[in-house]
Amino acid sequence: PLTFFADTAGAMQITLADGREALAAVRMLEAPYGQLALVQPMGDVYESWRADVLRSALLIFGFLGLIAFGARAYLREFLQRSDAEEARLGLRQRFDAALARGRCGLWDWDIARGRIYWSRSMYEILGLEQTEEFLSFGDVNDLMHPQDGDLHSMAEMLASSQTNALDHTFRMRNAKGEWLWIRARAEIMRQGAQGNPHLVGIAVDISDQKTLIERTATADMRLRDAIETISEAFVLWDADNRLVMCNSKFQSLHNLPADAAIDRKSTRLNSSHLGISYA
């Protein structure tokens, strides 16, 4: 068939005289050259195919090996980051719990960008819900009492390098609309020589202390008023026999100055100086 059909026969599989299988094709040549036959044993055909398959397999397995190695490295890195993130979250939770118990909040004020980071405990102090990680300059300034200064004046003072630290007491409005007394203590910190300045510190809720001071002052004033209304001379000495309190009648009796009855820590007037004895 190959010699008869020649070009139209295409390539055919034949058996050689030695029994090997081969591919053969015949092409007609111009007269008077006859025909040209091409014969290739199947072993040679498969050898080229096997070489291509082996080369492709090596490339595929090499690529899969690289993927597996990269996946293993990524998985190890992911697990390490997960452990580090879990440890960081645990430390942050303990830190926030400690701040919340002490009624303290952590402040990190990025002065250049005008944004402020608050710890979770600061939101809890004010009864606010944390919706974003950072607060804007205006958000925090709106919560401050207008009579206690504002962040603008603080920023100008810090920007002019008049001070590197801040110790300021002011009022802030909580979620219920009540005013809480806050004392903020912070210091300027920079990351590197050209880093943006950050004001980092803590803010403590001192509302209870302020209330106690006001109540003590009110009670002390009422006590002084009550003592002053006594018709007789009244005097109070401490354990060291120093003058603590007296009314105006006692001062007139002994010709004492008006500021004689002051706080015991600064008073050095002793009863022996007045010639007073006790039975």
C-alpha positions in Angstrom: 0.0 0.0 0.0 2.8 2.5 0.8 4.5 2.0 -2.6 1.2 2.0 -4.4 -0.5 5.0 -2.8 2.8 6.8 -1.9 2.0 10.3 -0.6 -1.7 9.6 -0.1 -1.0 6.6 2.1 0.5 8.8 4.9 2.5 7.0 7.7 1.8 3.4 8.5 3.0 1.0 11.1 4.8 -2.0 9.6 6.8 -5.0 10.8 10.5 -5.1 9.7 12.3 -8.2 8.6 13.9 -8.6 12.0 10.4 -8.5 13.7 10.6 -4.9 15.0 7.7 -2.6 14.7 8.3 0.7 12.8 6.6 3.6 11.2 7.1 4.1 7.4 6.1 6.6 4.9 6.8 6.8 1.1 7.1 10.0 -1.0 7.1 10.2 -4.9 10.1 11.9 -6.4 10.3 13.5 -9.8 11.1 11.2 -12.6 13.4 9.5 -13.0 14.2 9.2 -9.3 11.4 7.0 -8.2 10.3 6.9 -4.5 11.8 7.8 -1.1 10.9 5.6 1.8 11.4 6.8 5.4 11.4 4.1 8.2 11.7 4.8 11.9 11.6 2.0 14.5 9.0 2.4 17.1 11.6 2.2 19.8 13.1 5.4 18.5 9.7 7.0 18.4 8.9 6.1 22.0 12.4 7.1 23.1 11.8 10.7 22.1 8.3 10.6 23.6 9.7 9.1 26.8 12.4 11.8 27.0 9.7 14.5 26.6 7.5 12.8 29.2 10.4 12.4 31.6 11.4 16.0 31.1 7.9 17.2 31.6 7.5 15.0 34.7 10.7 16.3 36.2 9.5 19.9 35.7 6.1 19.1 37.2 7.6 17.3 40.2 10.2 20.0 40.7 7.5 22.7 40.6 5.3 20.7 43.0 8.3 20.3 45.3 8.8 24.1 45.3 5.2 24.6 46.0 5.3 22.0 48.9 8.4 23.7 50.3 6.9 27.1 50.1 3.6 25.9 51.6 5.5 24.3 54.5 7.5 27.4 55.1 4.3 29.5 54.9 2.5 27.1 57.3 5.4 27.3 59.7 5.4 31.1 59.5 1.7 31.2 59.9 1.8 29.0 63.0 4.5 31.1 64.5 2.6 34.3 63.8 -0.6 32.7 65.2 1.3 31.8 68.4 2.8 35.3 68.6 -0.6 36.9 67.9 -2.3 34.7 70.5 0.4 35.7 73.0 0.1 39.3 72.1 -3.7 39.3 72.5 -3.4 37.5 75.8 -0.9 40.1 77.0 -3.1 42.9 75.7 -6.1 41.5 77.5 -4.2 41.2 80.8 -2.9 44.8 80.3 -6.4 46.1 79.6 -7.8 44.3 82.6 -5.1 45.8 84.8 -5.8 49.3 83.4 -9.6 48.8 83.8 -9.2 47.8 87.5 -7.1 50.9 88.2 -9.5 53.1 86.3 -6.7 54.0 83.9 -6.6 54.4 80.2 -3.6 54.3 77.8 -3.2 57.3 75.4 -1.0 57.3 72.3 -1.4 60.7 70.5 0.2 60.9 67.0 0.6 64.7 67.0 1.7 64.9 63.3 -1.3 62.9 62.0 -3.8 64.2 64.5 -5.1 60.9 65.6 -5.3 59.3 69.0 -5.2 55.7 70.1 -7.1 54.7 73.3 -6.9 51.5 75.2 -10.1 49.5 75.7 -10.1 50.5 79.4 -10.4 54.2 78.4 -13.6 53.5 76.5 -14.9 51.6 79.5 -14.2 54.5 81.8 -16.3 56.8 79.6 -18.9 54.1 78.9 -18.3 54.4 75.1 -18.3 51.7 72.5 -15.0 51.2 70.6 -15.9 51.4 66.9 -12.5 52.3 65.4 -8.9 51.7 66.4 -8.0 55.4 66.3 -9.9 58.6 67.2 -9.6 61.9 65.4 -8.4 65.0 67.0 -11.8 66.5 66.9 -13.6 63.5 68.4 -11.6 63.6 71.6 -11.7 67.4 71.8 -15.5 67.4 71.7 -15.6 65.2 74.8 -13.5 67.7 76.9 -15.0 70.4 79.0 -14.5 73.8 77.4 -13.4 75.4 80.7 -10.6 73.0 81.2 -8.6 73.8 78.1 -8.5 71.9 74.8 -6.2 69.7 72.7 -5.4 72.6 70.4 -3.6 74.6 73.1 -1.8 71.4 74.2 -0.7 70.7 70.6 0.6 74.2 70.1 2.5 74.1 73.4 4.1 70.7 72.5 4.8 71.8 68.9 6.6 74.9 70.1 8.9 72.7 72.3 7.9 74.5 75.4 7.6 71.2 77.2 8.2 67.5 76.5 5.7 66.2 79.1 2.1 66.8 80.0 0.4 66.7 83.4 -3.1 68.0 82.9 -6.4 67.6 84.8 -9.6 68.1 82.9 -13.2 66.9 82.6 -14.6 64.6 79.9 -18.2 63.7 79.2 -19.1 60.1 79.4 -21.8 58.2 77.5 -24.5 59.3 80.1 -23.6 63.0 79.6 -21.9 63.2 83.0 -18.6 64.9 83.5 -15.7 62.8 84.8 -12.5 64.3 86.1 -9.4 62.9 84.3 -5.8 63.4 85.0 -3.5 62.8 82.0 0.2 62.3 82.4 2.2 61.7 79.2 5.6 62.3 77.6 6.8 63.0 74.1 8.4 59.9 72.4 9.9 59.5 68.9 10.7 56.4 66.9 14.1 57.3 65.4 15.7 60.6 64.9 13.2 61.7 62.2 10.1 59.9 63.6 6.8 61.6 64.2 6.3 62.7 67.8 3.9 60.7 69.9 2.5 61.8 73.2 2.3 58.5 75.2 0.9 58.2 78.7 -2.0 57.3 80.9 -5.2 59.0 81.9 -6.6 58.2 85.3 -10.2 58.7 86.5 -10.0 60.9 89.6 -13.7 61.7 89.9 -14.0 59.9 93.2 -11.0 61.8 94.6 -12.5 65.1 93.4 -15.8 64.2 95.0 -14.1 63.2 98.3 -12.2 66.5 98.4 -15.3 68.5 97.7 -17.2 66.6 100.4 -14.4 67.0 102.9 -14.2 70.7 102.2 -17.9 71.1 102.6 -17.9 69.1 105.8 -14.9 71.1 107.1 -16.7 74.4 106.3 -19.8 73.2 108.1 -17.8 72.2 111.1 -16.0 75.6 111.2 -19.4 77.4 110.9 -20.8 75.2 113.8 -17.8 75.9 116.0 -17.9 79.6 115.3 -21.5 79.8 116.5 -20.6 78.4 119.9 -21.0 81.2 122.5 -17.9 80.2 124.4 -14.3 80.0 123.4 -13.5 76.7 121.6 -10.1 75.1 120.8 -8.9 71.8 119.5 -5.3 70.4 120.0 -3.8 67.4 118.4 -1.9 64.6 120.1 1.3 66.7 120.0 -0.5 69.5 121.8 -0.6 71.7 118.7 -3.4 74.0 117.8 -5.7 72.5 115.2 -8.9 74.5 115.3 -10.4 77.3 117.3 -13.2 79.9 117.0 -12.9 83.7 116.9 -13.7 84.0 120.6 -10.6 81.9 121.6 -8.5 84.0 119.2 -9.8 87.2 120.8 -9.2 85.8 124.3 -5.5 85.1 123.6 -4.9 87.8 121.0 -4.1 85.2 118.2 -3.9 86.3 114.6 -6.7 85.3 112.2 -4.5 82.7 110.5 -3.5 80.9 113.7 -6.0 78.1 113.3 -4.7 76.4 110.1 -3.8 73.0 109.0 -1.9 71.1 111.8 1.0 70.2 109.4 2.0 73.9 109.2 0.9 75.0 112.6 3.6 75.1 115.3 1.7 77.0 118.0 1.8 74.9 121.2 -0.6 75.2 124.1 2.4 75.9 126.4 3.1 79.1 124.4 -0.3 80.4 125.5 0.2 79.4 129.1 -2.7 76.9 129.1 -2.6 73.9 131.4 -4.9 71.0 131.9 -6.3 69.8 135.1 
